[in-house]
Amino acid sequence: MATRLGSFAFFAAVWMAMMLPGAAPAVARAARAGVARRMPLFAGPYLAVWALAGAVVFAAYRPHGTAAAGAVTIAAGAYEFTPLKRQFRRRCRETAGSGFGFGLCCVGSTAGLMAMLVVLGVMSVGWMAVIAVLVTTQKLLPPRAALDVPLALTIVAFGLPIIVDPRGFPG
């Protein structure tokens, strides 16, 4: 029990740390708008949303076979093309009203990438780093088809060999 609790605490801290850099633009916008004294009221709920998302992932995590990992990875790539993903991403980049609402939009924006992390290795520092870079990049850069479409196709293409030849699967 203590080992699992320690693992969860480590996971939750890393999970929130992964998501904090992406909040920088919203925090900067709020600070420019003169609400710097309310930053803890913004950052606290934002991190709480991510902590809750991390807790759900941690609690539900079970080892997955390569077929599930490949299917989820392909679905994550397909999610990148959806209007829902674009809407969440836009709101995650533009909205700085409440930390809670902002956090929910950002969770929705990154749901596919987070699902990938679950099946590729939720406790893998390497996969956490890759996903954190993708999430932060998507939050900081405006949507551009020239970047977003190749990324989505790469994610889909990455999922196929996981199903076809699991021996080459890194993780």
C-alpha positions in Angstrom: 0.0 0.0 0.0 2.7 2.5 1.0 4.7 1.7 -2.2 1.6 2.2 -4.4 0.9 5.5 -2.6 4.5 6.6 -3.1 4.3 5.7 -6.8 1.0 7.7 -7.1 2.6 10.7 -5.4 5.6 10.6 -7.7 3.3 10.1 -10.7 1.0 13.0 -9.7 3.9 15.3 -9.3 5.4 14.4 -12.6 2.0 14.6 -14.3 1.3 18.1 -13.0 4.9 19.2 -13.8 4.4 18.0 -17.4 1.3 20.3 -17.8 2.5 23.4 -16.0 4.7 24.8 -18.8 1.7 24.8 -21.1 -0.2 27.1 -18.7 2.5 29.9 -19.0 0.7 31.8 -21.8 -2.6 31.8 -20.0 -0.9 32.9 -16.8 1.0 35.7 -18.7 -2.3 36.9 -20.2 -4.0 37.0 -16.8 -1.0 38.8 -15.3 -1.1 41.4 -18.2 -4.8 41.8 -17.5 -4.0 42.9 -13.9 -5.1 39.8 -12.1 -1.7 38.7 -10.8 -2.9 38.6 -7.3 -5.4 35.9 -8.4 -2.8 33.7 -9.9 -3.0 31.1 -7.1 -6.8 31.0 -7.7 -6.0 30.3 -11.4 -3.1 27.9 -11.1 -4.5 25.9 -8.2 -7.7 24.7 -10.0 -5.7 24.2 -13.2 -3.3 21.9 -11.4 -6.2 20.2 -9.5 -7.8 19.3 -12.8 -4.6 17.8 -14.0 -4.0 16.0 -10.7 -7.5 14.5 -11.0 -6.9 13.4 -14.5 -3.6 11.9 -13.4 -5.3 10.1 -10.5 -7.9 8.6 -12.8 -5.2 7.4 -15.2 -3.1 6.0 -12.4 -6.0 4.2 -10.8 -7.2 2.8 -14.1 -3.8 1.8 -15.4 -3.2 -1.8 -16.1 -0.6 -3.3 -18.5 -1.9 -3.4 -22.0 -1.1 -5.7 -24.9 0.5 -4.4 -28.0 -2.7 -4.7 -30.0 -4.4 -2.3 -27.5 -1.4 0.0 -27.5 -1.4 0.1 -31.3 -5.2 0.7 -31.5 -5.1 3.5 -28.9 -2.1 5.1 -30.6 -4.0 5.0 -34.0 -7.1 6.4 -32.3 -5.0 9.2 -30.7 -3.7 10.2 -34.1 -7.2 10.2 -35.6 -8.4 12.4 -32.6 -5.8 15.0 -33.7 -8.0 15.5 -36.9 -11.3 16.0 -35.1 -13.2 19.3 -34.7 -13.5 18.5 -31.0 -9.7 18.4 -30.6 -9.4 21.7 -32.5 -12.1 23.3 -30.4 -10.5 22.2 -27.1 -7.1 23.3 -28.4 -8.3 26.7 -29.4 -10.0 27.2 -26.0 -6.9 25.9 -24.2 -4.8 28.5 -26.0 -7.2 31.4 -25.7 -9.2 31.0 -22.6 -7.8 32.3 -19.3 -11.0 32.8 -17.4 -10.9 30.2 -14.6 -8.2 27.7 -14.0 -10.8 25.0 -13.7 -12.3 25.7 -17.1 -8.9 26.2 -18.7 -7.7 22.9 -17.2 -10.8 21.0 -18.6 -10.2 22.5 -22.1 -6.5 21.5 -21.9 -7.4 18.0 -20.8 -9.7 17.7 -23.7 -7.1 19.1 -26.0 -4.5 16.5 -24.9 -6.8 13.5 -24.3 -5.5 11.5 -27.3 -1.8 12.1 -26.3 -2.6 11.2 -22.7 -4.3 8.0 -23.8 -1.2 7.2 -25.8 0.9 7.7 -22.7 -1.3 5.3 -20.8 -0.7 2.5 -23.3 2.9 3.2 -24.1 4.1 3.4 -20.5 2.5 5.7 -18.0 5.6 5.5 -15.7 8.1 5.7 -18.5 10.1 8.9 -18.1 11.0 8.7 -21.8 7.4 8.6 -23.0 6.4 11.3 -20.4 9.1 13.5 -22.0 7.9 12.9 -25.5 4.2 13.5 -24.6 5.1 16.6 -22.5 7.0 18.1 -25.5 4.1 17.5 -27.8 1.5 18.9 -25.4 3.6 22.0 -24.6 4.3 22.6 -28.3 0.6 22.3 -29.1 -0.3 24.7 -26.3 2.3 27.3 -27.3 2.2 27.2 -31.1 -1.0 28.2 -32.9 -2.6 25.4 -34.9 -1.0 25.0 -38.4 -2.0 22.3 -40.8 1.6 22.1 -42.0 2.6 20.9 -38.5 -0.5 19.3 -37.1 -1.4 17.0 -40.1 2.1 15.5 -40.3 2.1 15.0 -36.5 -1.3 13.2 -36.6 -0.2 11.0 -39.5 3.0 10.2 -37.7 1.1 9.1 -34.6 -1.2 6.9 -36.7 1.8 5.5 -38.6 3.5 4.8 -35.3 0.5 2.8 -34.1 0.5 0.4 -37.1 3.9 -1.3 -36.4 2.9 -1.7 -32.8 0.1 -4.0 -33.9 1.9 -5.6 -36.9 5.4 -6.2 -35.3 5.3 -5.7 -31.5 9.0 -6.7 -31.3 10.0 -3.3 -32.7 7.7 -1.5 -30.2 9.8 0.8 -27.9 8.3 0.5 -24.5 
